[in-house]
């Protein structure tokens, strides 16, 4: 039998190949750090050590960005500092605070521009309803009885068409009852505001501890 020399060049094979195998069922797991010599002491004829420049854990891909589906991320407490964060989709949080809050959307009527509006701020966890009423009663959302403190309700009224001398006669968890002078027909715009009772009141001023 004739010997046929191989075609692989002499020296170690340093080809970078993808990992393969079956996913491990052991949880939790850590990414192992393999101890290597310093660059000065590393053998010159050995393959250079590879480091992770990207990774895939199940369907979560980490490169310069993180993409993929994740059902839960549990981080008890941390500080994240970055120049900007761009997120899409739905983000849910128990409490969210920021120096300013706004929406930033493609401009609805001018191509090539974006539309930004800031959030109205106030010293409470407030909610509101607004609309137009033709009659003596403003019906509140059915869930307000469990959501807001009824004693915090305030009402703004703007008569439509003519002065009607409308007043708020009384209110409860379900309705605002109106009255006009001389029994005039009521037609007005309204804003009803209230403070939530399902969470603790907002602490407006506090000692600065860096958060």
N, C-alpha and C positions, 0 to 999 in steps of 0.2 A: 504494500500500500504506500502510495506516495504521500509525503508530508506536504501540506499546503499551508504556508504561513498565513496568519490572520491579518486582517486589514486594519485593526485598531491600532492607533499610534501608541508608541511606548509610553509608560508612565501611568499614573492613576487615571481612572475614568471619572472626570468631574462634571459629567453631564447632569444638569438639574432636571429631575423628573418629578412628576406629580405624585402625590401620595395616593395610595389605593387601599381598599379593604372595606370592611363592614363597620358601621357606626357602633361605637361602644355604648353599652347600656348602663355603665357606671356613672352615677351622678352624686355630687357635683364633681367636676374635673378641673384641673389646672393645666395651663400650657407650660410644659417643662422647659426650663432654661438649662441648656447643656453647657457645662463649664469648658471653655477653650483657653488656650494659652494667649497671652498678649500678642499683638501683631508683630512685635519685635522678636518674640521667642517662638513664633509659630513656624513649623518646618516649611522651608521654602519649596520643597518638592511635593507637599501635600495639597489636597484640594482645599480651596478656601471655604470657610464655614458660611453657610447660607443663613440669612435671617428672614423673618416674616415681613414682607412689604405689603402683603394682603392676606386675608384669611376668609374662609367660608366655614361657618358653624351651622350645620343643617342648611336652612335657606336664608341665613343672615350673612351678608357679605360685607366685609370691612376692608375698605381701601382708603383713599383720601376722603371718601364718604361712607356712610353706613346705609345699606339698602337691604330690602327683604322684609318678609312678614315676621312679626314677633308678637306673640299673644300677651306676654307680661314682662315688664322690666321692674324689678323690685330694688329700689335704691333708698335705704333708710334716710340718709341725709348726705348732701354733698353741695359744693359750690362749683358752678360751671361758668367759666369766663371765656367769652369769645367776642369777636368783632361783630358778627351778625349770624343769625340763624334763619334759614329758610325752610319752612315746613309746609306740607300740604296734607290735605285730608282732615280727619277729626282728631283733636287732641283733648283729652279729658284730664282734669286735675281737681283735687279737693280744694286747694287754695292756690291762687295765682296772683303775684304782685309784680309790678313793673314801674319804671320811672314814668313811662307814658304808654298808652294803649291806643291802637288805631287799626282801621282796616286799610288794606292796600290791594286794589283790584284793577284789572284792565279797565280803562276808561270806557263807559258805556256808549259814548257818542263821538269820541275823537280817537281815531286810530293812531297808534304809536304813542299814546300817552297812558298814564295810570292815574287813578283817582284815590286820594287818601283823605280819610276823615278821622278825627280824634274822638275818643270816648268822653262823654260828659262825666265829670267827677263830682263826688259829694261825700259828706262825712257820715255816710250810713250805707248799709247794704239795702238799697232801695229797689223797688219795682214800680211799674206804672202800667196803667191802661189809658187809652184815649179813644175818642170817637165823637160822634154826633148823636144827640138825644133829641127826640121830638116827643115830649111828654114829661111826666112828673117823676120818673124813676130811671136811674142808671143802674143796670144790672152788672154786678161785679162777677169776675170769673168764679166758678164754683169752687175751685181749689184755694181761693184766697183765704177762706176761713181757717185753713190749716197752714197757710204759708205766711201770712202777715199779722202784725199786731194791729187789731182793729182801731185802737186808740191813736195809732200813728197816721191814720188816713187823713189826707188833705185833698181838697178839690179846687180846681181852677175852672171857671166857666166863662165862655165868650158868647154872648147872644148873637144870633144870626138875623140880619134884616132889620131889626128894630130893638130899642131898649125894652127890656122885659122886667127889669128889677128882680132878677132871679136870685134866690138864696138857697143855701143848703139847710133844709129844715131839720133833718136828722139823718143818721146812717147806722148801719149794722154790718154784719159779716157778709151779707148778700146784696144789699142795695144802698144807693144814695137816693134820698127822697128830697125832691125839689119843690119850691113854691115860688110863684110869681105874683107880683102885685096886681090885685084886682082880678085874679084868675085868668090873666092873659095866657094864650097858648105859648108853650115853651118850645123853643127851637134854639139849641146852642151847641157849640163845641165844648168838649170837656177833657181835662187831664185829671186823673186820680192817681195820687202817689201814696205809697206806704212802705214801711220798713219790715224786712223779713224777720220772722220770729223762730224759724227753724234752725238758725245758727246764732252764735254769740254776736252781740253788737260789735261794730267796728271800733277798735281802739285807735282813735285819730292821732294821738300824740304818744310817743314812747321814747325810751332811752335808746340812743343809737349804739347798738352792739355789732354793727357791721352787717346787718341783714334787715 
